[in-house]
Amino acid sequence: MAATGSEKQGGEDVRSFYVSTPIYYVNDAPHLGHAYTTVAGDVLTRWHRQRGEKVWYLTGTDEHGQKIMRTAEANNVTPQAWCDKLVEESWKPLWEHLGIANDDFIRTTEKRHTDRVQEFVQDLYDKDEIYKGGYEGPYCVGCEEYKLPGDLIEAEDGTKLCPIHKKPVEILKEENYFFKLSAYGPKLLEFYAANPGFIQPESARNEVVNFVKQGLQDLSISRSTFDWGVPVPWDDKHVIYVWVDALLNYATAVGYGSNQEKFDRTFPANVHLVGKDILRFHAVIWPAMLMAQGLPLPGKVVANGWLMVGGEKMSKSNLTGIKPQDLTSHFGVDAYRWYFLRAIAFGSDGSFSWEDFTARYTSELANDYGNLASRLAAMVGKYYGGALPAAAAAGEAEQAVYDGLSKAVAVADRKIGEELDFQGGILAIFDFVKQVNGYITEQEPWKVAKDESPEGRARLATILYTAAEALRGVAVLLNPVMPDTSQQLWECLGAEESLGALSGRPVQNAADWGQLPAGATVTKGAVLFPRLEEKPE
């Protein structure tokens, strides 16, 4: 399998878990689709951090190419001014708003990137991997990609359209430099066969394998009809093709050509998260470029599906872009982070519905999870003055809760941490929440409290301690998904004072029973998931 970086710490190898999102085009403000991928990467990397691993999470913006240039011209500003405005006023503030804990944010107009891109391409040219030629074909500016005739769809009037953007393609003819991509077809197929998990999900893998089996064409890696890009170092009449420029961010951001120590301990990425519309760039062109340069290949490329509105892919060009803030202002940031990963199987297309979000929020977050936390805090306050009682002897009902938490931890750790099945991992945690609610309902602590005998008091203490410990485990497991509400619950359980920072509690140890000490101060606190107001117009 592809190599992963590591570093020595205390005499032992420490794994470096490197995750990237695509770098996003800054032709407009971000929408739900961009945030979907970025939140998924954030949950994944937070999960691995909470395993105690060394993590590097990269995101950023793609700022060169014809599409950016035309957008800037339409707004009567320079391309650089347009990019600066969008990045600083829209992209970075949104990631901060959504609690994205990225370690780096790279912009392809930064010198640390552009210098290294020129060096990488110059190396390929010197190795005779690049030659000069000409090309004519249908080009989609939105995709920044030449299209194969078979990829196009036809409008009613016979016009050929890009299947993604539903806009007419342009026929371009220009003299370009070409990368010998066709030579890497057999090597790529051999790599795919040896590493069946490299491309996920399976449907995406099959698509790429079939595409490569049909034979690859050499890749045009320069443009001469516009100048907004990184200049080709040996021919300044050309700029480097925006996708070659963009893909190299995964290397330049972690020290390629500038910080060998950092590069060696970080590169290649363990996981590239991408939208399925840019899968071929990451699963075909990117590994071929790395092979040509003698660099290790990524661990896996995972393609998420599209968020759909009215049967169309969510995008600004289709007028279906929805601002994440439209939802966070109503549901809250944590519920937003939870919903899309809970409602949609990662890797599949999914339709956003305000009504579905509302129903799941009310049922699962407010009624199941939030209400459980409120009931537990209220009962500890009422019967024990807010001091968590010590549990007495446990019975079969308590053992079932212990076992349920152990199962939730094992399943969630495997599904979220390894399989990137966020929906499956979250469902496992919420199945356990439902189990604890069922335990409370069956044990009826409000009735047990009426028995003031030593046996009755001991039984009540055991029930409440069991519920509190269960919620302690849930707070740990949900911290990567919903960090703010998990922290709120952690503090309400008295865990911050008695156990320390939530971020320091390993997810894999969340089922170790008895971590909350008797006497911990349990407080009611604010409602985790308040009742929703009417849907805004």
Protein Blocks (a to p, Z undefined) as FASTA:
>chain_A
ZZdddddeehiacdddddddddddfkbccdfklmmmmmmmmmmmmmmmmnopacdddddd
dfedjklmmmmmmnopafklmmmmmmmmmmmmmmmmnopacfbdcdfkbfklmmmmmmmm
mmmmmnopaccddddddddfklopacdfklpccdfkopacdfklopacdddddddddddf
klmmmmmmmmmmmmmmlpccfklmmmmmmmmmnopadddfbdfkbcbdcddfklmkbccd
fklmmmmmmmmmnogaklmmlmmmmmccfbdcddfklmmmmmmmmmmmmmmnopacdfbd
cddddddeehiacdfklopaccfklmmmmnopklmmmmmmmmpcghiacdddfklmmmmm
mmmmmmmmmmmmmmmmmmmmmmnnopacddddddfklmmmmmmmmmmmmmmmmmmmmnop
mklmmmmmmmmmmmmmmmmmmnommlmmmpmcfklmmmmmmmmmmmmmmmmmmmmmmmmm
mmmlmmmmmmmnommmmnopfklpcfklmmpghkacghiacdfbjafbacdddddZZ
